[in-house]
């Protein structure tokens, strides 16, 4: 009985400390989908670039450069996929804050 109560309390606390923000939801043309995804990834890249500009630690710089490279690679791949498909698609992006 105590274990079940403890798990229930944890679930309740988690739901009170969690917030979801629906950033994107819907059907978009290929052109609009590429534009939305590109802008979102560019925001994240800019975030890392700003952190690099203020970094004092070489490890941090290398880690952020690696993340930027991965984001650029992901953007290239998703653009290629969407352009190949050539039609509209559903996008769904949710921010989960815990």
MARLO-603035 format. One line per field, with one value per atom (N, C-alpha, C, CB): residue number from 1; residue in three letters; atom name; x, y, z. Coordinates in steps of 0.02 Angstrom, whole numbers, padded with zeros to 5 digits. Glycine has a CB too. Example, Ala and Ser with C-alpha at 12.3 -4.5 7.8 and 13.67 -1.06 7.14 Angstrom:
2
num 1:1:1:1:2:2:2:2
residu ala:ala:ala:ala:ser:ser:ser:ser
atome N:CA:C:CB:N:CA:C:CB
px 00660:00615:00660:00565:00642:00684:00645:00704
py -00284:-00225:-00165:-00224:-00112:-00053:00002:-00030
pz 00390:00390:00390:00452:00354:00357:00394:00286
END
This chain:
98
num 1:1:1:1:2:2:2:2:3:3:3:3:4:4:4:4:5:5:5:5:6:6:6:6:7:7:7:7:8:8:8:8:9:9:9:9:10:10:10:10:11:11:11:11:12:12:12:12:13:13:13:13:14:14:14:14:15:15:15:15:16:16:16:16:17:17:17:17:18:18:18:18:19:19:19:19:20:20:20:20:21:21:21:21:22:22:22:22:23:23:23:23:24:24:24:24:25:25:25:25:26:26:26:26:27:27:27:27:28:28:28:28:29:29:29:29:30:30:30:30:31:31:31:31:32:32:32:32:33:33:33:33:34:34:34:34:35:35:35:35:36:36:36:36:37:37:37:37:38:38:38:38:39:39:39:39:40:40:40:40:41:41:41:41:42:42:42:42:43:43:43:43:44:44:44:44:45:45:45:45:46:46:46:46:47:47:47:47:48:48:48:48:49:49:49:49:50:50:50:50:51:51:51:51:52:52:52:52:53:53:53:53:54:54:54:54:55:55:55:55:56:56:56:56:57:57:57:57:58:58:58:58:59:59:59:59:60:60:60:60:61:61:61:61:62:62:62:62:63:63:63:63:64:64:64:64:65:65:65:65:66:66:66:66:67:67:67:67:68:68:68:68:69:69:69:69:70:70:70:70:71:71:71:71:72:72:72:72:73:73:73:73:74:74:74:74:75:75:75:75:76:76:76:76:77:77:77:77:78:78:78:78:79:79:79:79:80:80:80:80:81:81:81:81:82:82:82:82:83:83:83:83:84:84:84:84:85:85:85:85:86:86:86:86:87:87:87:87:88:88:88:88:89:89:89:89:90:90:90:90:91:91:91:91:92:92:92:92:93:93:93:93:94:94:94:94:95:95:95:95:96:96:96:96:97:97:97:97:98:98:98:98
residu unk:unk:unk:unk:unk:unk:unk:unk:unk:unk:unk:unk:unk:unk:unk:unk:unk:unk:unk:unk:unk:unk:unk:unk:unk:unk:unk:unk:unk:unk:unk:unk:unk:unk:unk:unk:unk:unk:unk:unk:unk:unk:unk:unk:unk:unk:unk:unk:unk:unk:unk:unk:unk:unk:unk:unk:unk:unk:unk:unk:unk:unk:unk:unk:unk:unk:unk:unk:unk:unk:unk:unk:unk:unk:unk:unk:unk:unk:unk:unk:unk:unk:unk:unk:unk:unk:unk:unk:unk:unk:unk:unk:unk:unk:unk:unk:unk:unk:unk:unk:unk:unk:unk:unk:unk:unk:unk:unk:unk:unk:unk:unk:unk:unk:unk:unk:unk:unk:unk:unk:unk:unk:unk:unk:unk:unk:unk:unk:unk:unk:unk:unk:unk:unk:unk:unk:unk:unk:unk:unk:unk:unk:unk:unk:unk:unk:unk:unk:unk:unk:unk:unk:unk:unk:unk:unk:unk:unk:unk:unk:unk:unk:unk:unk:unk:unk:unk:unk:unk:unk:unk:unk:unk:unk:unk:unk:unk:unk:unk:unk:unk:unk:unk:unk:unk:unk:unk:unk:unk:unk:unk:unk:unk:unk:unk:unk:unk:unk:unk:unk:unk:unk:unk:unk:unk:unk:unk:unk:unk:unk:unk:unk:unk:unk:unk:unk:unk:unk:unk:unk:unk:unk:unk:unk:unk:unk:unk:unk:unk:unk:unk:unk:unk:unk:unk:unk:unk:unk:unk:unk:unk:unk:unk:unk:unk:unk:unk:unk:unk:unk:unk:unk:unk:unk:unk:unk:unk:unk:unk:unk:unk:unk:unk:unk:unk:unk:unk:unk:unk:unk:unk:unk:unk:unk:unk:unk:unk:unk:unk:unk:unk:unk:unk:unk:unk:unk:unk:unk:unk:unk:unk:unk:unk:unk:unk:unk:unk:unk:unk:unk:unk:unk:unk:unk:unk:unk:unk:unk:unk:unk:unk:unk:unk:unk:unk:unk:unk:unk:unk:unk:unk:unk:unk:unk:unk:unk:unk:unk:unk:unk:unk:unk:unk:unk:unk:unk:unk:unk:unk:unk:unk:unk:unk:unk:unk:unk:unk:unk:unk:unk:unk:unk:unk:unk:unk:unk:unk:unk:unk:unk:unk:unk:unk:unk:unk:unk:unk:unk:unk:unk:unk:unk:unk:unk:unk:unk:unk:unk:unk:unk:unk:unk:unk:unk:unk:unk:unk:unk:unk:unk:unk:unk
atome N:CA:C:CB:N:CA:C:CB:N:CA:C:CB:N:CA:C:CB:N:CA:C:CB:N:CA:C:CB:N:CA:C:CB:N:CA:C:CB:N:CA:C:CB:N:CA:C:CB:N:CA:C:CB:N:CA:C:CB:N:CA:C:CB:N:CA:C:CB:N:CA:C:CB:N:CA:C:CB:N:CA:C:CB:N:CA:C:CB:N:CA:C:CB:N:CA:C:CB:N:CA:C:CB:N:CA:C:CB:N:CA:C:CB:N:CA:C:CB:N:CA:C:CB:N:CA:C:CB:N:CA:C:CB:N:CA:C:CB:N:CA:C:CB:N:CA:C:CB:N:CA:C:CB:N:CA:C:CB:N:CA:C:CB:N:CA:C:CB:N:CA:C:CB:N:CA:C:CB:N:CA:C:CB:N:CA:C:CB:N:CA:C:CB:N:CA:C:CB:N:CA:C:CB:N:CA:C:CB:N:CA:C:CB:N:CA:C:CB:N:CA:C:CB:N:CA:C:CB:N:CA:C:CB:N:CA:C:CB:N:CA:C:CB:N:CA:C:CB:N:CA:C:CB:N:CA:C:CB:N:CA:C:CB:N:CA:C:CB:N:CA:C:CB:N:CA:C:CB:N:CA:C:CB:N:CA:C:CB:N:CA:C:CB:N:CA:C:CB:N:CA:C:CB:N:CA:C:CB:N:CA:C:CB:N:CA:C:CB:N:CA:C:CB:N:CA:C:CB:N:CA:C:CB:N:CA:C:CB:N:CA:C:CB:N:CA:C:CB:N:CA:C:CB:N:CA:C:CB:N:CA:C:CB:N:CA:C:CB:N:CA:C:CB:N:CA:C:CB:N:CA:C:CB:N:CA:C:CB:N:CA:C:CB:N:CA:C:CB:N:CA:C:CB:N:CA:C:CB:N:CA:C:CB:N:CA:C:CB:N:CA:C:CB:N:CA:C:CB:N:CA:C:CB:N:CA:C:CB:N:CA:C:CB:N:CA:C:CB:N:CA:C:CB:N:CA:C:CB:N:CA:C:CB:N:CA:C:CB:N:CA:C:CB:N:CA:C:CB:N:CA:C:CB:N:CA:C:CB
px 00042:00000:00043:-00047:00096:00139:00174:00190:00194:00228:00181:00253:00120:00071:00058:00004:00051:00039:00099:00027:00159:00220:00223:00281:00207:00208:00155:00196:00097:00044:00066:-00021:00096:00120:00172:00150:00218:00269:00236:00318:00186:00152:00116:00101:00084:00049:00098:00008:00154:00204:00232:00261:00244:00272:00224:00288:00160:00112:00107:00043:00117:00115:00179:00104:00233:00297:00314:00352:00265:00274:00230:00259:00259:00221:00236:00237:00185:00194:00174:00153:00215:00199:00199:00250:00143:00138:00166:00064:00224:00257:00232:00332:00225:00204:00156:00265:00102:00055:00014:00010:00022:-00020:00012:-00036:-00025:-00004:00027:-00064:00086:00122:00145:00181:00148:00178:00251:00170:00283:00353:00395:00378:00379:00417:00410:00392:00350:00339:00370:00264:00366:00396:00472:00380:00503:00575:00592:00602:00551:00565:00558:00516:00506:00496:00553:00429:00569:00622:00689:00627:00704:00766:00772:00771:00719:00721:00730:00658:00697:00704:00775:00654:00804:00872:00921:00890:00910:00954:00953:00935:00896:00892:00937:00818:00933:00974:01049:00954:01066:01136:01161:01143:01120:01138:01149:01083:01108:01116:01185:01061:01205:01271:01327:01277:01319:01370:01380:01350:01326:01332:01367:01263:01354:01387:01462:01355:01479:01549:01585:01555:01553:01583:01601:01536:01564:01575:01608:01510:01628:01655:01728:01651:01744:01812:01844:01812:01805:01826:01829:01778:01887:01897:01852:01970:01840:01795:01724:01795:01702:01635:01630:01618:01681:01681:01677:01745:01718:01718:01650:01773:01620:01555:01502:01535:01504:01454:01466:01456:01529:01544:01518:01620:01525:01499:01423:01520:01390:01317:01295:01289:01331:01315:01323:01361:01377:01388:01332:01456:01310:01256:01190:01247:01177:01116:01118:01109:01175:01182:01172:01251:01199:01191:01118:01235:01085:01014:00972:00989:00988:00951:00960:00974:01021:01034:00992:01109:00993:00957:00882:00974:00855:00782:00760:00759:00800:00783:00783:00833:00833:00837:00777:00902:00758:00701:00636:00695:00626:00564:00562:00558:00619:00622:00610:00689:00635:00624:00551:00667:00520:00449:00407:00427:00425:00393:00321:00397:00295:00225:00222:00179:00164:00155:00162:00088:00170:00177:00155:00249:00141:00122:00185:00076:00185:00239:00208:00277:00244:00222:00283:00183:00285:00340:00311:00389:00332:00307:00367:00260:00364:00415:00389:00434:00425:00406:00454:00406:00427:00467:00452:00451:00505:00497:00538:00516
py -00060:00000:00063:00000:00064:00123:00136:00114:00083:00090:00122:00021:00099:00127:00201:00087:00216:00285:00329:00289:00303:00340:00353:00301:00303:00311:00362:00243:00360:00407:00478:00389:00488:00554:00579:00552:00536:00555:00575:00497:00538:00554:00621:00499:00634:00697:00755:00696:00747:00800:00813:00781:00760:00768:00807:00700:00792:00827:00901:00794:00918:00987:01024:00993:00988:01019:01012:00988:00996:00986:01035:00913:01061:01106:01089:01181:01088:01075:01137:01014:01154:01210:01182:01269:01187:01164:01219:01146:01207:01257:01255:01248:01195:01186:01127:01175:01136:01081:01097:01069:01056:01066:01042:01138:01052:01032:01092:01003:01083:01138:01116:01160:01164:01150:01133:01211:01101:01084:01147:01047:01199:01262:01291:01313:01294:01321:01277:01330:01211:01166:01176:01092:01182:01194:01261:01193:01312:01377:01374:01430:01343:01337:01299:01303:01241:01199:01236:01132:01268:01305:01359:01335:01398:01452:01425:01494:01370:01342:01318:01285:01284:01259:01317:01211:01369:01427:01462:01477:01462:01491:01450:01491:01385:01343:01351:01269:01356:01367:01433:01366:01485:01551:01549:01603:01512:01503:01476:01456:01423:01393:01440:01327:01476:01524:01578:01556:01603:01653:01625:01679:01563:01531:01522:01463:01505:01498:01565:01472:01619:01686:01704:01738:01678:01695:01639:01713:01586:01527:01539:01465:01513:01515:01446:01542:01396:01327:01297:01287:01270:01240:01180:01220:01141:01083:01105:01044:01159:01185:01208:01243:01241:01265:01206:01307:01155:01096:01060:01047:01054:01022:01060:01016:01126:01167:01167:01239:01167:01162:01096:01169:01043:00978:00979:00923:01012:01018:01058:01050:01112:01154:01113:01216:01076:01034:00983:00998:00952:00903:00936:00869:00995:01031:01048:01095:01069:01085:01022:01115:00967:00904:00882:00848:00888:00870:00914:00877:00979:01025:01006:01097:00991:00971:00908:00957:00859:00796:00806:00745:00846:00855:00896:00889:00945:00984:00939:01042:00896:00850:00803:00809:00777:00732:00766:00705:00827:00863:00882:00927:00905:00923:00863:00955:00805:00744:00724:00686:00731:00715:00762:00718:00826:00875:00893:00852:00869:00885:00909:00824:00928:00952:00896:00984:00916:00867:00896:00843:00852:00873:00883:00820:00938:00952:00956:01018:00930:00932:00943:00867:00998:01011:01034:01064:00999:01013:01023:00956:01074:01086:01061:01163:01013:00984:01010:00905:01044:01074:01034:01151:01006:00966:00996:00893
pz 00000:00000:00000:00061:00040:00043:-00023:00098:-00058:-00122:-00173:-00147:-00176:-00224:-00208:-00221:-00145:-00124:-00144:-00048:-00132:-00149:-00224:-00126:-00265:-00338:-00360:-00373:-00330:-00346:-00330:-00309:-00273:-00253:-00303:-00182:-00324:-00373:-00439:-00385:-00461:-00524:-00519:-00542:-00463:-00453:-00452:-00387:-00415:-00412:-00482:-00364:-00520:-00586:-00631:-00617:-00626:-00669:-00650:-00664:-00587:-00567:-00586:-00492:-00596:-00614:-00688:-00573:-00728:-00799:-00837:-00820:-00891:-00933:-01006:-00918:-01047:-01118:-01157:-01141:-01207:-01251:-01322:-01243:-01356:-01425:-01470:-01444:-01499:-01541:-01613:-01539:-01639:-01709:-01711:-01757:-01748:-01758:-01819:-01695:-01871:-01929:-01993:-01936:-02046:-02113:-02148:-02155:-02178:-02210:-02279:-02167:-02324:-02389:-02378:-02438:-02427:-02421:-02410:-02484:-02447:-02440:-02370:-02492:-02344:-02277:-02223:-02264:-02232:-02183:-02180:-02201:-02238:-02240:-02206:-02312:-02219:-02189:-02113:-02217:-02088:-02016:-01982:-02000:-02010:-01981:-01984:-02019:-02040:-02048:-01995:-02118:-01986:-01937:-01866:-01941:-01849:-01782:-01770:-01771:-01819:-01811:-01809:-01868:-01848:-01846:-01778:-01901:-01745:-01677:-01630:-01652:-01635:-01592:-01607:-01599:-01671:-01691:-01663:-01767:-01669:-01644:-01568:-01662:-01533:-01461:-01445:-01433:-01481:-01469:-01490:-01507:-01544:-01565:-01512:-01632:-01483:-01430:-01369:-01411:-01352:-01296:-01310:-01281:-01372:-01392:-01384:-01465:-01405:-01401:-01329:-01429:-01281:-01211:-01171:-01178:-01206:-01171:-01149:-01216:-01091:-01064:-01066:-00993:-01083:-01078:-01148:-01033:-01167:-01234:-01245:-01243:-01192:-01197:-01215:-01131:-01184:-01197:-01270:-01149:-01294:-01363:-01411:-01378:-01399:-01443:-01442:-01422:-01383:-01377:-01416:-01303:-01410:-01445:-01521:-01419:-01542:-01613:-01641:-01625:-01602:-01623:-01630:-01573:-01582:-01586:-01646:-01521:-01660:-01719:-01782:-01722:-01787:-01846:-01854:-01840:-01799:-01802:-01824:-01735:-01798:-01817:-01892:-01776:-01917:-01988:-02031:-02003:-02008:-02044:-02044:-02011:-01987:-01982:-02028:-01910:-02030:-02073:-02147:-02062:-02167:-02236:-02253:-02246:-02209:-02221:-02224:-02167:-02179:-02179:-02240:-02114:-02260:-02320:-02381:-02330:-02386:-02443:-02444:-02439:-02385:-02380:-02401:-02309:-02376:-02392:-02466:-02348:-02493:-02564:-02608:-02580:-02588:-02627:-02626:-02599:-02568:-02561:-02603:-02486:-02601:-02644:-02630:-02712:-02576:-02559:-02486:-02570:-02465:-02397:-02346:-02389:-02284:-02231:-02165:-02226:-02119:-02051:-02009:-02018:-01973:-01925:-01856:-01943:-01807:-01738:-01694:-01718:-01658:-01612:-01546:-01641:-01494:-01427:-01381:-01401:-01340:-01290:-01223:-01286:-01194:-01130:-01077:-01132:-01028:-00974:-00910:-00964:-00881:-00821:-00765:-00833
END
